[in-house]
């Protein structure tokens, strides 16, 4: 199962963001596909907070439109919403302690713990901070994966000597 982080949701929603087209395409594949995909509840909350905040977007998304966007995602029959359960504290504590997370990064640890608890295979995000959490495979679907070729071995060329 793939889980989608807040920044992918924001980019897919806001046409004035630099990654809008790519994010919209990635999210549409999940919404319209048959494979189960997920959004952690904290990402829904954060999405609403970000897109409706005047200090972030000028103009911000009107609340009714932001709520309507969430309704569209929730209508996807293959969507699973990741929520805390009775095991959440144990997993969150482990993620925070192992990653040595403090301050604002606790929010990311919360999402990582939810992903681990719910068996998420891959978290789609443009946030590199998630790489600090063991057990969460992070992928930025907005960046084209480059195929890395093995380095070429260069042979030293001999200088041709001029015949006299």
Secondary structure, 3 states (H helix, E strand, C coil): CEEECHHHHHHHHCCCCCCHHHHHHHHHHHHHCCCCEEEEHHHHHHHHHHHCCCCCCCCCCCHHHHHHHHHHHHCCCCEEEECCCCCHHHHHHHHHHHHCCCCCHHHHHHHHHHHHHCCCCEEECCCHHHHHCCCCCEECCCCCCCCCCCCCCCCCCCCCCCCC
